[in-house]
Structures are given as C-alpha cells and as structure tokens.
Amino acid sequence: MQGAIDETVAERLWDGQVPLRISVHPADAAALGVHSKSLSLYLSVHRFSYLTLIATDVRRFFADADGGNARLGEVDDADIWFECKGEPLKWHYPVGLLADMTTAANAAIPIAPLPWHVTVRFLNFPADKLLRGHSESMLSMTSDAFMSMIKEADFMRNGNIKKVMGLSKQDQTQLWESFAAHRFRDFWNVNAQLVAGGSEGVNGGGSYPRFVPMRVYVAGCAVVQEPVSPVDGESDHEYTLGEILSNILPRYYSSIPGGQVSRRSPNGTGEVTTFPAAVPILHGIEVPPDTPLVWLSRNCSYPDNFLHVVLRF
C-alpha cells in the first residue's frame, strides 16, 4: 500500500469481527414446521462483510439441524432477511455498521452486548423497508451495491470517477472477489490505486481529496451525507472529526469534551431542551474528536471507501 496509509491499522480493522447469535423467528419456525425452536447459530462475521454473504449458510444450518427440514430447505434465498429487536436490518449495510447502529440510541450500553443477537426471517419479507432481489442475483446485487459506493466515493474524492473507470476489468473483478473472500493483500493491491493521492487542484498540491466520503448515522433520522472538505484551503488546517461534526450536526454534537447541545424536545411541545452531546462511533470504537479527518479517511474507511460514523447518545 501507499505510504500515506497505515497498513497496521488497515489490516487490524479488516480482520475485525462481530460474534453473532442467530435465531429463527418463532412465527416463521411455527409456519415452516421447525421443531428446534430454541436452537441458535453462533458464528463470527467480519465487520466489513454483509448479511447476504452468510444468508445461504444460515438457511442450510437450520434446515440440516432440524433433521433436513424440506420446507426450510426450499426457501428462496431472496426471501431471507434479518432483524434486530423487531427492526429489519439493511442488507446493503456492512455488518459492523449495523452492530454499531443497534446501540447508538442507548448511552447506558457503551458497547453492543456480545454475541449480538440477530433474528433470521424466512417469511413476510418487508418489501416496504428492504430491497428484494432474486435468489440467483442476491450476490450480484450486493456486489453492485458495493461497487456503486466505491464509485460514489471516487466521485466525492476527485469530482469524477476516472480512477474507478480506469481500472481494468480484471482489477474491478478482483476488487469485489478479494473483498468477498477476505483477501487483504489482493484487495489493497487494487484499492490503493483509488485512494492514493488527492484531487487535482485541491489546496494546490493534490495531496488531499476534494471531499471526504463520509456518512453519519443518527437514530431516528435520515442518513447525513454532505460534501466535507478535509482541510481549510486558506490556512492548510486539517479539520478534525469533532470540528466537522460540530459544523454539520450542531443539534447533536459538540466538540467540547463533555459538552451539551440544545434542540427541540421530541415530545411535540416545541420546548427547547438541553441534551448531552453525542459520541462518534466507528468500527465499534469511540473516536477521539481531535482525530484529523483525512487520517481517518485514509486508514479507517470501510472497504467501500466511506467513513460510516454512528452517533451514540
């Protein structure tokens, strides 16, 4: 990888995993004649992976464990979905991001209880909340969603997608296949071409991206994605994560340690109430607010080259 990327940090994040406990929903178990209703599957999933990549194995496990349940074995993989505490989990979000989001609104729980308990569903697919594909296309849909984010990140960094489109067909294929197979070196041999250097004309030297690809997740709100410059063009000051969050989400975040924010109470009265400021979480870790944004982007982005930051209250 390029010198600007801390390989040790990148590889440790790449190898990060979330221990899961997966159970079948009682209603689905009853409808499909599953006898082992109390059975759970325990496994560790890489934080960067997607639920669609384990869906088939999960279905086969419960079908085999239930004495070769034919009805469960015939379930179309496109009908498989997952939920946590009754809330459908977006299949195009990385597993680590989903795990971080489950505890984002509960400051009393500093980390997600482990193993993270997820329910697998085989019936009543929530098409109003999740995009449904076809069994033969679920992996290609996941690949397409992943590459779409890669292209969006390239556009934000450079103002175009020339770097992605300039990859050979072999490199584009290797980017996804090495990610899905968890081959760190093969993935970065290609991805380094996308994230090395900066955008032409930015700060004169081309060492910074035009904008940092970043999404911020706040419980009960739409995903926040704004064009965020990593550096002050006049002073060359590299913005910190705290400074950026204070700028784009002042109702939820304060860069002052232990600070508070004021916003209207959600009870509908219009009353302005003071709340403790949110804490930024990335890869299950509380990020120090003085961390330079450009360093985070280079070393701590997900494989789709976005920073997915969750605000925990």
N, C-alpha and C positions, 0 to 999 in steps of 0.2 A: 504493500500500500504506500501512498504518498506520505512524505514526512510530516505533513500537517495533521495527519490522522494518528491518534494514539492507538496503536494496534492492540495493546494490552487491554485497554478499556473496551474497545470494539469487540474483541473476542470474548471477554467475560460477559458482556451483555448478550452476545449471540448465543452463549451457552446457558443463559438463564432459563429456568423452568418454573412452571406453576404446578404443584401437585393437585390433582383433581379427584373428587369423588363423584361419580356419575350414577344417578339412579333413574329408573323408569318411572314416569308419572303414574300414580295409582289408577287414574281413569283410563289411560292407554293400556296399562297392564291388564285391567279387567276386560276391556274391549277385545284385546288380542289373545286372551287366554293365557297370559303369562302367570305361571304358578309361583315362581321365585320372586315375589313382590318386594321382599326385603333385601334382595341382592343388590350390591353396588359394585361398580368397576372402579378400581383405583389405578391411576396412572399419572405420570408426569409428562406435561406437554410444554414444549419450548414456548417462551413468552412471545416470540416473534411469529409463531405458527397461527393457523386458522382452524376453526372448528370443523370446517368442511373437509379438512385433510384427515380427520380421525373419524368422521361420521360412519363410514362403511365398516370400519373395525369395531366401532361401538355396537352397531346393529348386529354384527356377526357374533360378538361376545355374548350378548343377551339371548340371541336365538340359540346358540350352542349350549349355554349354561342352563337353558330351560328345556333341555332334552331334545334339542333340534326343533324348536317351535316353528312349524312351517309357515304360519301366518305372519310371524315376525320376520322370518327369513325372506318372505316375499315382499316386504315393504319397499316401496320405491325410495332410493336414497335421496331423491329430491324432496320427499315428504319429511325427512328427518330435520328437526330443529331443536334448539336448546334454549332453556330458560333458567333464570335465577330469581328466586323469590317472586315467581309469577310474571317476571318481565322477560319477553323474548330477547335473546342475545343476537346482535347483528353479526351474521356470518362473515361479512367483509371487514370486520374489525379484528386486529390481532388479539390473540388470547390474553396477552399481558395487559393490553389496554382495557379489555372487558373486565379483567380481575380488578384493576385499579378503580374502575368506574363503580363497581358494586359497593365499595366502602367510601366513596367520595363524599356522600352527604352525612356521614356519621363520624364526627370528630372523636367520639368515645372509643372508636375502634381504630387504633393507629395503623394497623396492618390488616389485610384480609385474613380472616380465620382460615387456617390450613388444616386439612385439604379444603380447597374451595369446592363447595357443594353445588353441583350443576345438575339439572334435571333434563334428561333427553326425552323428546316427544316424537311420536311416530304418527300421530293423527292430528286433525284440526289445525293444519298449517295456517299461521296468521298472515295471510297474503296482504292484509292491510298494513302490516308493520314490517314484513320481511319480503325481499325479492325472492320469488320462487323460480327455479330453473328446471331442467330435466336431468334425470339421473346420469345420463351419459355426458352431460355438459357441465356438471357442478364443478369439476376440477378446472375445466377451461374457463368457466365463469369466474372462479377465484383467481386464476392466472390473469384474466382480462382486467379484473378489478385492481389487482396488484400492479400491473403494467400501466394502467390508467393513472394511478397515484404516482408512479415513477415519472411519467410524462408531465404530470401537473407540477411535481417538484422541480423538474428540469426547467419548466417554463417560469416558475417563480424565481429560480436562481439566476436564470440567464435571459429571460424575456423571450425565449423561443425554446423549441425542443430539438435543436440541431444535434445536441450531444446524443440524445436517445436515438434519433432517426439516423445518426451517423454510425451507430453500432451495426456490425454485420449481423446477418440473420442468425448465424451460429452464436454470436455473443448474446443476442436477445434471448435466444432459447436457453443458453447457459445461465443467464441471469435468473430466470424463473426455476429451472430444473435444479440448479445448485442450491437455491433457497429452499425449495420443497424437500430436497434430500439432505438439507442441513450440512452442506459442504462449504465451510467458511472461506477457505482459500480460493476455491473456484468462483464463489460469488464475488469476492472482493477484487479478483483479477479483472472483472468486468465493471463492477460498480465504482471502482476508483476512477475510471475514466469519466464518470458522470459528476462526481463530487469534487474532483481535484480543481484547484484554482478558483477563480472568481469570474464575474461577468465583465466583459469589456466595457471600459468607461466608468465603472463604479469606483469612486474615490481616486480615479486617475491611474491606479496601479493594477487593477484587475485581480486583486488578492481577496476580495470579498464578494459574496454573492449579491445579486441585485436585491433580492428579498430572501428571508429565511423561510423555508417551508415549515409552517407550524400550525397546528390546530389545538384549540383549548376547549376542554370539555367541562361544562358546569351543569350539575344536576338540575333537571327541570328546564333547561334552556337549550336553544339550538346551538350547534357546534359553531364556535367562533374561529373564523379564518380571515385574517386581514393581512395586507402587504406590510411586512415588518422588515425594516432596514436594520442590519446588524451594527451599523456604525454611523456616527454623526459625520456627514460629509464635510463639515466646516472645521471641526476640531479633531477629527480622527478618533474620537472617543468611541470605544466599543461598548455598545449597550449591554447591560446585564439583563437576565431574565426578569428580575424584580422590576427594573425600570420599564420594560416592555409591558409586563402585566399591569402595572400601575397606570400605564398610558391607555391601554385598550380596554381594560376592565376595572375602572376605578371603583365601581359599585361593589366589587367583590374582593379586590386585592389591594394591599398597602405594602409598599416596600420598606416601611418602618418596622423593625422587629417587634412583635407583639402588638402591632398597630390594629386599629379598628376602622371599619368603613360604615357609612350611613346610606341607607336606601329605604324605599317604602316597604312597609310590612306586607307580607303576602296574605294577610287576613282580609284584604279588600277595603280597609278603612282609610287608606291613603296616608296613614300615620308614618312618619319617618322614624326609623329605629336604627340604633347602633348595633352592629354585629362584629364579632371577631373576624379579622381578615382571613381569607382562605390560605391554604398551604399548597404549593405546587408539587405534584407527584409525577415522577417519570420513571418507568420501569420499576414501580413499587417503592421508589426511593424519594424521600423528601429532598428537593433540590434547594441548596443554598441560594438565596435571592441575588447574591453578588456574583453568581457564575456568569461569565461572558456568554452571550447568546451564540456567538459564532463558534465558540469552543463546543458548546452543547450540540449545535447543528452538525459539526464535523464528526464528533465522536459518539454521540448518544442518540442519533436519529434511528428510527426503526428502519428495516430494510427497504421500505418504500420511500426512504429519504425524507420523511416527515418527522418532526418532533410532535408527539402526541402527549400533550400535557393535561393532566387532570387536576382540577382544583378541589381540594378536600376541605370541608368545613368542620 
